[in-house]
């Protein structure tokens, strides 16, 4: 069956609108400001995204969404990456919102999904723990029965937009042996509740990240998301889908990095010639283009499989493995083109270079996803399918 990986008219319109909005409201000056501002993201931009329907794109109409396919969201994420838009869309919509849609009770859905779509509520997901493991092995935070609810004890790290979040979706272990799929539960936690403390985690990436300590934090039974001990399959699916969108973001950023690098190679004169005339520089620019476009194609293929209801974990893992590699390789090649100026804080390239380190490891690094590709290939062998992984 042929796969059409070109954008349709609606997706082209989303992409064009998003580019215009982000050029106006998420300039490099805005991106720099929100690396250190008291607010973690521009709320005016968030409201604009809500008005355009982007905060409920894939939610059903019953919850004030637009019921769009993931490929529509893909077009938006390419532009988020291109502009480095400081927005908690991935955390609030693609992760927390999708988990609520899949696992939430009807009351939880009606309470939270319209509030997300309207820009009234910000959520984040606390996925990573200090051991730095991915998959069910990375869920060790303890959730013990306490009266009618649960008591959470442990730490989460590298949590985006935690200081802006109204609620945190937190996976914890309610049973099963360490590393097991069974025993993982999801909780909706108020970051201001007793027993929950947040601490900023300064990094070189420019991302606004926090460490969260749970010291016997109480969570009511009504704030359990999905079946107790059985939340992992949905969390696995949603994380894989979010990884596809993150890969689209990386591909969009790569296209902008390519534009910056080619523009510099044309303008920078050395030995009486633009440096872009030298083959070594052309190779470096070609490397950026290859990584960006390979990642985009793999991510689009995964998005197409999700949209068409097919199995997608192998393709999603290939896309994120490519994106993790591309994040490092594209910015490295671009810095080689620029030499010293690429690291200067008043030059835009360094904004992409620093964030690339976060993209490289967020939602699973290259090694984790290549291992997932192997496992999925062994479990679901297919014939006549060829992949290019650069």
N, C-alpha and C positions, 0 to 999 in steps of 0.2 A: 504493500500500500504506500503510495506517495505521501510524503510529508511536506506540507506547504509552510515554510518558515518565514514567509513574508508577512508584514503587518497588513491588516485590513484597514478600511477607511476609518473605523472608529479608533483603532490603535494608533494610527498616524495622527489623528486629531488629538488624542490624549498626549502623545509625545510632543506635538507642536505646542499645545497649551502649557504643558509642564515646562518646556524649555523657556517659554515666555515668562511664566510665573517665577521660575527660579532665577532667571537672569535679572528680573526686577527685584526680587525679595531675598535672594540668597547669593549675593555677589561675594567674591573673595573677601571683601572687607567685612561683610556680615559673618562669614565663616570664621574669620579671625576673632571677631568680637565675642562670639559665643564659645570660644575655647576657654575664656576666663570670666565671662559675665556671671552675675549672680544667678540669672536664669540659665537653664541648660539648653534652651532652644527658643527661637522667636515665636511667641504666641500669635502674633499677627499672621505669620505664615501658616501656622497650624489651623487658624480659623479660616483662612483662604482655602486650604486643602479640604476642610470640612464642607465649605460652601460649594466646592466643585464636585463633591461626592466621593473624594478619594479616600476618605477614612472608613467608608463602608462599601467599597467597590465590590467585594466578593460576598458580602452578607446578603441573605435573602431580603426581599422587599418587606416581609413581615417585621423585620427588625430595622427598618429604615435604610436598608442597603440597596445597591443597584443590581445585585445578582450577576456581576460580570465574571467572565472566566479569568483564570490566572494569567493568560497571555495579555489581557488588558493591563493588569497590574505590572507585568513585565515591562511594558512600554514606559510606565511611570518610573520604575526603578532604574532603568537606564539613565533617565534624566536626573534622578536623585543622585546617582553616582557621578554623573558628569559635573553637576554643580556642587557636589559635596554638601547637599542641603542638610543643615542640622535639624533633623526631625525624628521623633520616636515612632515613625510609621512601622518599621519592621517589628519593633518590640510590642507596640500597642495593637496593631492591626493583624500583621502576618503571623505573629506568634500567639500573644494572649487572646486576641479576638477569635482566631481560628480554633484555639483550644476551648474557649467558652462555647463556640458554636457547635463543636463536636461533642463535648462532654458535659456541658452545663445543663442544669435543670431548666425547665421553662421559665421559672421565676428568675434565675440567674441571667438567662438570655435576654428576657424583656427588661431587666434592670440595667444591664451593662452594654449590650450591643448597640441600642439606639444612642446611648450616651457616648460611646466610642465614635459612632458614625457622625454624631453632631459636634464632635470636638470638645465635649464637656468633660470627658474622663480620659486620663492617661494611665496606661498600665505598662508594666515591664515584666520580664521573666528572669528569675534568678536561677540560672542553669549550671554555672561553673562552680566547682568547689576547690579548696586550696590544693588538692592533690593534682588537679589539672587533667583529669581523666574524662573521656567522652563516653557516651553510651550509658547503659544502666550501671556500669561500674563506677560512673561518676556521681551517682546518687547515693550518698552516705549520710546526709543530714537526717537526724532521728526525729520521727513523729510518733509520740507515744500517746495512748488513749488517756484522756484526763476528763473525767465526768462525761458530759455529753459531747465533748469535742476532743481536741488533740493539743499536745504541748510539743513545740518545735525547739530543738536544741542542735546547734551547729553553726557553720559558717558558709556563706556564699561569697564569691569574689567576681570582679570584673562585670558587675551588673550595670548595664547602660541606663541612664535616665532615672535611676532609683530615687533621687532627691526630688524629682518632679512627679513621680508616680502617685496616683491615688490608691492603687492596689498593686501588689506584687504576686505574680503567679509563681509558686515555689514548689518544685518537686522535692519530695522527701520520702524516706523509707519507713513504711509502716509494718514491714514484715519481710520474710524471705531471707536467704543468705546474701552476704555481700556480693554485689555485682549481678544479682539475679534480675531477670525481667519482672518476675512476680514480686509484689511488695512495694512497687513504686506508686505513690499517690500524689495528687496535685492539690494545693491549697491556695486560696485567695487570702492574702495577708495584708493587713493595713500597716504601712511602713511606720506609722506614728503610734502603733499599739505598744503597750508595756512589754518589755522583753525583746523589743526589736531596736537595734541601733545601727546607724549608717555612718560610714566613714569614707570620705573621698579617697580614691586611689589615683594619685598623679601618675601619668604615663607619658611617654614621648609621642603618643599617637594623635593627640588632639581630641580623642573621644572622652566624654564625661562619664567616668566609671566609678563605681562605689563597691566597697566591701560591706556585707551585711552580716551582723551577728544576731543569732536567735538564742536567747537565754531563757528557755522555758516559756516562749511566747505562746499564748493561748489562741487557738483558732476554733471557732464554733463549728458544729457539724454542718450548719447551713452554708459554710464557706469551703467545704470540700468540693472539689471539681471532679466529677466523674466517679467511677467505682473505686472504693478503697482497695488499694493494692493492685488495681488493674488499669492504671492510667498510661502505662508505658507505650502500648501500641499506638495510641492517638498522639502522644508526645513525639514518638519516633516519626510518624507520618508528617505532622505539622512542622517539625524541625527540618525534615528533608525538603518540604515545600519552601520553607523560609530560606533554606540554603540555595535553592534555585533562584529566588529573588535577589539574594545577596550576590550571587554570581552575575545576575543581570546588572546589578549596581557596579560591580567590579569591571564588567565589560564597558559600561558607559563611562566610568572614570578613565579606563584605558584609552578610549577614543579621544577624550580631552587631553590626556597626557601625550598622545600622538600628535595632536594639533599643536600643543605647546612646543614639542621637540622639533617638529618639522619647521615651524615658524622660526625657531631659534637657529636651526641649521641653515635656513635661507638668509637670515639677517647677519649672522656672525661671520665676519670676514677675518681670515687668517692667511698669511702669505699671499695676499692680494686676491684671494678667492673665497667665496662663501664656503663654509666648512661642509655644507651639504653636497658639494661636488666630490668629496672624498668618499671612497667606497666603504671605508670602515664606519663612517658616520651613517651612510645609507643602510648598512647592515643593522646597526643599532635601532634605527627607526623602523626597519622591517621587522625586527624582533618584537617591538611594541605592538605593531599592527597584527602580527601573527597570533600573539598571546591573547590580545583583546578579542579578535574575531573568532578564534577557536573556542574561547570561553563562551562567547555569545551563542555560537551555534550549538554547543553541547547543552547550554542552559535552555535554549529555545526548544531543543528536542525533548528535554525533560518536561518543560512546561506543556508542550503539545501532548505528551503522554498523560500528564495529570488531567488536562482538560478533556481528553478523549476517554478517560476512565480506565486506562491501561495501567499495568504495573509500572512503577516509575523509580523505585529506589536505586536501581543500578545506574540509570541515566542521571538521577539527581546527584548521586555520589561522584560520578564522572565529572559533572559540571562543577561541583564544589572543589574537587581535587584540582581541576584545571584553574579555577578561580584563585585558589590558595597559591598555586605556583605562579600564576600570572601576576598576582598582586605584588610579589617580590620581584619577579623578572622584568616586568614592564617598567617599574620605577627605577630599578637598577640600570637598565639600558638607557632610560631617559636621563638619569644623572650622568652617565658616561658621555652622552651628547653634550650636556651643559658644562661639565667639569665643575669648578668651584661655585659658580653662580647659582646652580640648582639647589644648593643648601642654604642660601641666604633667606632669612625669614620674611623679607619683603618681596620675595619671588614666589609665584603661585605653585610651582612644581613641588616644593617641600610640603605643602598641605596634603598632596596626594601621597607622597612618599611616606609620611608619618602615619597616615591612616591605613596605608597598605599593610602595616604590621598587624593592625587589629583585624582587618579582613582576612589575613592569612590564617588566623587561628579561630576566629569566631565561627561557631556552629560546626566545628571540626576542622582539623588541619589536613594537609594533603595526604599524609600517611594514613590517618584514620579513614579517610574516604576511599583511598585505593584498596585498603583492606576490605572495606564494605563492598566495593565493586567485585572483588574476588569471591567473597561469601555469597553475594547475590548471583554471580555467574555460576557458581557450583550448585546453588539451590534451584536456579531457574535457567538452565542452559538454553541458549537459542542458537539457531543456525542462520547463516546468510546475513548476519548483522556485523558490520565492520565499524570500529570506532577509531578515530585519530585522537591520540592524546599526546600533546606536545610537551 
